[in-house]
Amino acid sequence: MLRIGIAGLGAASRLVLPFMGKVEGVRLVGAADVREEARAAFARDYGLSTFASVEAMCGSPDVDTVWIETPNHLHCEHALTTAAHNKHVIVAKPLAANLDECERMIAACRKAGVRLLLGHSKIFDSPVKAMGEIARGGRLGRVIQIDSWWYNDWLRRPRLAEELDAARGAGFVLRQAPHLVDIVCHIMGERAISVRALTGRWDTNVPTDGNCAALIRFESGAFANISLNGYGYFGTSELAWNIGIFGETRGSGKPAPRRAPLEPDGKYAEPPRERNLGDAMPFVGLTLVSCERGAMRQSPEGIYLYTDDGREEITVPPNPGRTAELIELRDALAEKRDVFPNGEWGKANLEICLAMLQSARENREVIL
Ligand SMILES: NC(=O)c1ccc[n+]([C@@H]2O[C@H](COP(=O)([O-])OP(=O)(O)OC[C@H]3O[C@@H](n4cnc5c(N)ncnc54)[C@H](O)[C@@H]3O)[C@@H](O)[C@H]2O)c1
């Protein structure tokens, strides 16, 4: 039995908690948060132990894995604490705030002999997994170009100043680009070698870049074109059967008001955003994959393949949601193998995301 403690009881943990109890051999045993009201709500809802610090939770003999859902700049500290207690680590994307922290996390987990798994990775999503398998199956030939677009309302959600600060490993690009980077790197299946990007900062209320275009070059000469926009006027789900990142149905109504950064008292006092973790396949924007002998993209139930014979739809298995990480860690331990996506994958993902910011800042291509 794998016994999980959650570190951080904010928005991301609300995406994880509904999946606890759905995986055989895995059990939620407690949670840690610095906010007393968050701990009280968790104790009321789940009847499980709470801890005022990650360190205290790691000290509990009942916990053998910590799923870190704290802010980006705390991932490293919390992973090192967890590894120091010889406990496995699942950590929300991005893996850490910078590459040095990634390396320290990887080294600490290796030394302790525990697994380091990147959480919320889009390569767990059934359609993304399926496109990777088709790309490697050879039927369409090699992948030559991927276009991945995601327009959402990230800048209009309640944010603390620390969530907008690129120096602390946060901001729109570092919070949202990891998803598209995961998708394009997984489908491409080869090493990225350079990044050229541009970013924009057009919402004066919110001190972060709010849009980004990036061209990622891969070893074979193939490339991926990423486009991100978080101003909230348009959502790419409108181009994807109104299905959003959690498989939820999304409307195209009036956007939430623009807003300035909040203090913790303001942010956490707001009622949590309704998260309808839908049953449909998740759409992280729109990804179009062009190959030597065809093309593919997601359909509502699977994948559309476009070949010389026309369009064909392939259905894919149900989406695992956040059971994916629990199954992966449980199975990796049983099979005595490393997890995937592991710390190295998370570090490579962050290297690309950081290169996007560097390329835009220095107005040049960044070699990875
Ligand atoms: N919000 C999302 O939809 C989402 C989705 C996937 C991944 N993530 C990732 O999850 C992480 C958290 O994001 P979020 O949106 O949940 O933020 P959040 O602000 O909603 O939640 C963070 C939580 O961590 C707690 N916390 C802060 N410092 C702590 C400490 N020292 N010890 C214990 N708890 C502490 C806060 O009190 C809060 O409850 C980020 O790395 C983000 O990239 C977020």
The ligand as a Gaussian input file, in Angstrom:
#p B3LYP/6-31G(d) Opt

LIG

0 1
 N       -3.796000      25.753000     -10.335000
 C       -3.768000      24.773000     -11.226000
 O       -4.726000      24.561000     -11.990000
 C       -2.562000      23.882000     -11.308000
 C       -2.620000      22.759000     -12.115000
 C       -1.521000      21.910000     -12.168000
 C       -0.391000      22.200000     -11.438000
 N       -0.332000      23.325000     -10.692000
 C        0.890000      23.574000      -9.911000
 O        0.565000      23.376000      -8.539000
 C        1.373000      24.224000      -7.721000
 C        0.467000      25.007000      -6.791000
 O       -0.387000      25.835000      -7.559000
 P       -1.844000      26.226000      -7.039000
 O       -2.525000      26.861000      -8.178000
 O       -2.478000      25.094000      -6.320000
 O       -1.464000      27.349000      -5.962000
 P       -2.363000      27.772000      -4.715000
 O       -1.847000      29.105000      -4.290000
 O       -3.810000      27.658000      -5.042000
 O       -2.023000      26.665000      -3.612000
 C       -0.775000      26.565000      -2.996000
 C       -1.009000      26.004000      -1.605000
 O        0.261000      25.773000      -1.000000
 C        0.169000      26.226000       0.349000
 N        1.511000      26.526000       0.848000
 C        2.259000      27.643000       0.627000
 N        3.433000      27.546000       1.265000
 C        3.440000      26.351000       1.909000
 C        4.372000      25.688000       2.730000
 N        5.574000      26.218000       3.007000
 N        4.031000      24.474000       3.218000
 C        2.832000      23.913000       2.935000
 N        1.896000      24.500000       2.163000
 C        2.205000      25.705000       1.652000
 C       -0.720000      27.452000       0.277000
 O       -1.237000      27.796000       1.542000
 C       -1.776000      26.953000      -0.692000
 O       -2.807000      26.251000      -0.040000
 C        2.180000      25.087000      -8.679000
 O        3.450000      24.518000      -8.817000
 C        1.436000      24.988000     -10.004000
 O        2.304000      25.120000     -11.131000
 C       -1.393000      24.171000     -10.605000

